[in-house]
Amino acid sequence: MFARHARTRMRSSGVVQGLKSLASKLHPQLPLTARESNSLLNTLTSSFRKHLDEAHPTAAEETKSVAKGVKEEARAPTRIHHVQSAAASADDHLIKLLTNPLLSRRGRGNVLDYDTAKAELAKSSSEDPIELLERYQEKGAASVRIAELCLNTAWKHLLSLPETQRTQYIKSIEPGRRALRWLLMSKAYESEDFWKSPKIWTHESQTSGFTERATKFLLLEGQEETAWQWLSLDLPGLEANHELLRTKQLTAEQADSRLARYAWRGQIIEAIASHRLVGRGYDLWYQQSSTSPEANGLNGAIDVFIRACELRLSVDTEHHLHWTPVRGTFYKLVGATRHRSKLRRDIDVAKFERLCELSICTASPGHPMSKFWQSFLAADFQLWHPKGRRPLPVYHCLRDNGFRSHLVQEMANPGVSAILFRAMVRTIYELNRQGYTDKATDLYSAAKDAFPGFADFSSDWTARLERGERKDRADAKMQHGIKTFSFGRLDAPVPSLT
């Protein structure tokens, strides 16, 4: 058997060598034309098939030989089975060769490239994951997902370093600047992965989408203005939406779709505000779980929101900057100003009032409740005014006829109902505490008649507010005692040692 296969290989190689020799004699210096190449390919294919048929006869030929004699017929079943098995084995082998991923050429953006990059980063000891992104870009295999992977790997490495080494690490590799340069130079912003890049944060994995992570790195590199310039770009997306831009009156769905197209801008603004709040690029809520942001940080974060809103309001509705999402940043500031339900008297009053005025930018254009929500958000903020809680604006807003016409429908949303119920309870509580008992009674009766479950909700939350107020008074008294005690010690004469 081995001898037969050896002879077959020798004959095949001899034919190939002969064809090569013939081709070299006919055209010693010139390349083959397309017609000559096809002719040579057909000759090689025919020769290969001929020798393959001699070495491995097909089932049809074996069947013809079976009809020639009884002896051959007696051996036919075994021989046919052998031929069919050999053909099946050859087919299986060919399929494995054609489908083997190691022998296939990967295309651009293939998921295999992402998996390969992930494996390389896991095995690599390099402290600069952005090098892999740039290397993949040279090969034409870089993608937004691979960029996210590299940025998150750099972020994890940053957190693993001691505090004293983090600044030097950021300066040495500049991941934010290089990632943004890659995005703009490669035009990766035209891909679907960029427009749908998720904003993900988990304390376990510490992963984020491209925009959020790149912005945080830019901020750590001292490149905040670069982030603002990035935000101002009108990056072309997957669809033009020019007709939508020229439409003056938008439905709620059209407006939300338009804002979603620029969701990456909202992520930039949120990242800048978070950085101002905590002074670092870590997630706002992760830091606020134990400590409240300092006054300077909170005032700085409010400045970010004001700048974004004024940028949005400075242009016409047809301009792309008008579609800059600020709602996420606004609710982060809401959480910061109301941390643990305490009144922040250290906030700059002028900035706080401007924040209230610009809350109108968070409402969705075209939504039937948009006008009410603009009024409600501004009024609700007055309950947290640095100079003291002001319940009357909320009372007038909640008793508005336009509000009542939409209230039942909106209360079907659990998130909305929780916000409104808490605002009602706090407003009633403050009205009673400040002597507006008639208005407190009126609002309580209206809420109880409209919502049967409000009485129980109000009872629980009122008790919680009373406990919180007692605790705040006790804390204030303790702080006052500490200051008085410290002042007395400083003024006390130093005792003599003699």
N, C-alpha and C positions, 0 to 999 in steps of 0.2 A: 504493500500500500504506500509506504514511504517513498519507494523507488518511483512509483507512478506519479506521485505528487511532485517529486523532484524533477522528473522529466517534463511535467506540465509547466512548472515554473521556469525551467530552462528554455522551453520552446517559447513561452510568453515573452521572456526577457530577450530572446533572440529576435523575435518579430519586432519588438519595440526598438532594439538597437538598429535593426535594419532600416526601419522607418526613419529613425533619427539620422542615420548615415545618408539615406536618400534625400532627406530634406536638406541636409547640410550641403550636399552636392548641387542640388537645384538652386538653392538660395544661400550661398555661403555667408553673405553679409547683411542681407535684407530681412526684415521681419515678415512673417506670413501675413497674407491678406485675410480678410474675414472668410472669403470663400475657401481659401486653402486651409485655414484653420478648421473649418467645419468638415472639409473632406478628410483631413488627417484624423479628426475626432471620430468620424464615422468608421474609418478604416480600423482604428484602434478598438472601437467598440465591437465591430464585427469579429475581429480577431479574438478579442477577449471572450465573447459569447461562444465562439466555435470551440475554443479550448476548454471553456467551462462545461459545455455540453458533452465533450468527450470524457471529461473527468467525472462528471455527475450527470448521467442520462436523465431526461425528464420522465415523468410517469407515462406520458403518451407514447414515447418511443419504446419504453419497456413493455407496454401493452401490445404494440405491434410485434415485438419479438416473441411474445407469449403465444401468438396465433400460429407460429411456424411449426410447432411440434409438441408432442405429448410430454416429452421430458422437460421441455422448457415450461410447459403449462404447469407441470407438477411443482416447479420451483418458483412459479410466478408470484404467489401470494407473499412469500418471504421477501423476494426481490423487490416487489412493488412497495411493500411496507418500508423496506430499507431506503428506497429512493424517496418516498414521501417524507420519511423522517429526516433524511439529509436535506431535502428542500426546506422543510419547516425550520430546521436548525439554522440553515443559511439565512432564511428570512428573519428569524429572531435576532441573529447576530447583526444583520444589516440595520434592523430597527434600533437596536441598542446603540449602534454607532451614530445613527442619524439623530437620536434624541438625547445623547449624552451631553449634559450641560457643560462639561469640561471641554468638549470638542466643538461647541457652538460659539458663535461670535455674539457677544452681548451688545444690545442696542443702547442708545442714549436714554437715560431716565429709567432704565429697567430696574425692577425691584431687586434684582440680583446685585446691582451696583450698590444699592443701599445696604443690603446684607453684608456685602464684602467690606464696605466702609465701616460698618458696625463691628465686624470681626477684627479689622485692622486696628481700630481705635482701642478695642478691648485688649489686644495683644501688645500694642505699641507702648513704649516707655517714654515717648516724646511728650514734652509739656506744652506743645503747641499744636492742638488739634486743627487749627485753621490751615496749617500746611497741607493737610490731607484734602481739604476743600479746594485749595488752589491747585493741587496736583491733579485732582479729579477734573477740574475745569480744563486743564491742559489736554486731558484725554477726551473731553467732550462728554463726560459722564456725571458732572456735578448737577445737583438739583436742590430745590428748597428744603426737601426732607433731609438730605445729606448735610446741608448748611445748619439746619436745626440740630442735627445730631452732633456736629462739631462744636457748636456754641454751647450746648448743654453739657458736653464733655468738659469743655473749658471751665464752665461754671462749677461743676462738681470738683474739678481739680482746685479751683480757687477756694472753695469752702473747706477743702482738706488742708489748706496751708495755715500756718499760724498768722494771727492778725498782722504781725510785723512784716510779713513777706508778701502780703496780698497786693499792696500798692505797686511794688516792684514787678510782680508778675504781670499785672495789668499793663504797665508801661512797656514791658519787654515784648509782648506779643500783640497788643492793640487789637483784640478780637472784634470789637464793635466796628471800628473804622474799616478793617479789612473785609468784614462780612458785608457791610453796606456797600463798599466799593465793588465787591463781587456781584452783588445784586444788581447794581446799576450798569456795570460794564457788560455783564452777561445777559441783561434784559430778562432775568429770571422772574421779574415782577409780572411778566406776561403769562406766566403759567398759572394753572388753576390752583396749585398747591399754595402759592403766595396769597391769593385772594381768599382762600378758605383755610389759611393757616390758623390753627386753633390757638386759643389762649388757654393754656393748660397749666395748672399749678397743683402739685401734690407735695406734701411735706416729705413723703417717702422717696419719691423719684426726683423731685426738684427739677422738673422739665417744663419748658415753656415753648411757645411758638416762636418762629423766626423773629417777627417784629418786636415782640416784647423783650426777648432775650438780647437782641442786638442793641436795642435802645438802652437797656440797663448797663450793658458794657460801655456804650458811648458815654453815659453819664459818669461811670466810674473812671473813664479816661479824661473827664473834664471837657467833653464835647457836647454840652447841652445845646448850644446854638446849631451844631450840625444836625441834631435831632429835629430841631424846629425847621431847618431848611428842608430836611427830608419830608417832614409833614406837609410842607407847602407845595411839594411836587404833585403834578397831575399825572400820575403813572397810568399809562394806557392799560386797560384791563382786557378781559376776554371778549367783551362786547362794548360797543361804543356808547349806547344809551343817549345819543345826541337828541333824539326825539323827546326823551324824557326830560333832558335838560331844558328844552325849549317850552316844556309844558308848565304853565303858570299854576294851574290848579291840579294838585296831585291827590290821588286817593291815599288812604292810610297804607295800603299794601304797596303802592308805588313808592311812597316816601320811605317806608321801612326798607324796601329793596335798594333804594338809592343810598341810604345810610349804610346798609350792609356792605355795599361795594367799597366804601371807605372805612370799613371797620378797623383796618390797620392803623389809621390815624388815631382812632380812639385809644388803641393800645399804646401808641407813643405818648399820648397825653397822660394816660393813667400811670405809665412808668415814670414820667417826669414828676408827677404829683407825689407818687409814692416815695421817690428819691428825696424830694424836698421834705416830706414828713419825717422820715427816719434817718436822713443823712446818708443812707447807703442804698444799694440797689435791691435789697431784700424785699420780699413781698410785704405790703402794708399790713394785711390782717395777721400775718405770722408775727410781726413785731408788736402789734397792738393787743395781742392776746393777754399780755401781762402788764404792759405799760401804756400810758396815754402819751400821744405825741406832744412835744414841747411847743410853747407858743410860737417861737420863731419858725419852727418847721411847719406848723399849721398855717400860719400867715403866709409863708412861702408857697405852700400848696394851693392856697386860695388864689394867689397871684397867677399860678399856672392856669387854673380854671378861667380866671378873668381874661387872661391873654388869649386863650383858645376861643372863648366866646366872642370877644371883640374882633378877632380875626374873622370869625364866621359872619358876624353882623356887619362887617365893613364892606362886604361885596354883595352883588345882586344874587337873587335866587338861581340865576342861570350859571353862576360861576361855580367851579368845582369846590372852592373852599367853603361855600355855604353848606356843603354836605360833610361837615366834620362832626362826628359823634362825640358828645361830651357827657352823655348820661352816666356812663360808668364812672367817670371821674367825679361827677357830682355826688353820686351815692357813696363813694369812698369818703368824700369830705363830710357828708352827712354823718357817716359812722364815726369819723374822727371828732367832729364837734359835739357828738352826743355820747362819747365813750363812757360806758357804765352809767348812762343817764344823768351824768353830772353836767351842771351848767358851767361853760367855759367863760369865765370873766376876763381871761387874759388874751382873748382874741381882739385884734384891731377892729374897732367898731365900724370904721369906714369900709374896710374890706368885707366885713360880715354883711353889711347892708348891701354892698355891691353884689355879693354872692346871692343874696335873696332876690335882687332885681334880675340877675342873669339866669335864675332858675327856669325862666321861660324857654331857654334854649334846649331844655331836656325833653320838652313835650314833642310828640310825633305830629308833624304837619298833616292835616286832613283828618285826624282822628276826631270823632264826635265829642269825646271827653277832653280834648286837648285844651280848650279854653278854661274849663274848670280846673284841670290839673295845674295849669300855670298859676291860677289864683290860689289854689290850695297849697302848693309847694311854698310859694312866697309867704302865705299866712302861717303855715305850720312852722316855718323857720323862726317866726316871731316868738314862739314858745321857748326858743333857745337863745334869745338875744343876750349878749354879754352884760347888758345893763339890767337884766331881769326878764322874767317870763311875761309875755303879753298875750293873753288869751282872747281878747276881743276880735282881732282879725280872723282867727279861726272860727269863732262863733258865727260871725256874719257870713263867712264863706259856706259853712255847713248848713246854714238856714236859707241859703240862696235857692230860688225856685229852679234854676237851671241844674243845680246839683241834685235836687230831689228827683228830677225827671230821669236822671241817669243812674241814680244810686242803687236801685234794686238790681239792675242788670250788672253793674260793676261789682256788687257784693258777691256775685257768684264766683268771682275769682278769690281764692283763699288768701293770696298775697295782698291783694288790694283791700280786702275786708279787714285783715289784721292791721294794716297801716291806718285805715280810717277809724277802726274801733279804738286803737290806742290814742289817736289824736283826739277823739271824742272824750275819752275818759280823762286824759290829762287836761283838756280844756275845761271840762266840768269841774274837775278838782281845783284848778287855778281860779276859776270864776268864783267858786265858793270861798276859797281862801282869801281872795282879794275883795270880797264883799258884793259881788254881782250875783247874789243868790237867785234873783228872779230869772236871769238869763241861764243860770246853771240848771234851774228846775225846768225851764222851757226846753233846753237842749236834751236833757235827760228824758223827758216825757216823749219828745219826738223820736229819739233813738230807740226807746223801749217799745213804742208802738210799731215802729217800722221793722224792728228786728227782735223777735221773742227771746233770743239768747243773749241779748245785750245786758240784761240785769245781772246775770251770773258773771259775765265777763267783766262788767264794771265793778262788781264787788271785789273780785280777786285783784284786779289791777289797782283799784283805789287803795287796798290794803298794802300792796307792794309799794305804791308811791309814798304812803305814809311812813313805811319802814325806811325807805330810802332818804326821806327828808330828815327823819330823826338821826340817821347815821351821819348825814352831811352836817347837821348841827353839832353833833358830838365831835366829828373830825375838826370842824372849824374851831370849836372851843379848845380842843387839845392843841391845835396849831397855835392859837392865840396864847395859851399857857406856856408853850415851849418858847415862843418869842419873848414873852415877859420874863420868864425865868432866865433866859440867856442874857437879856438886857441887864437884869439885876446882877448877874455874875460879873459882867464886864465892868459895871460901875463900882462893884464892891472893892474895898481896899485890900491890898495884898497882905496877908498875915505875915508877921515877923517871925523869923526862924530862931530868934534869940529868946 
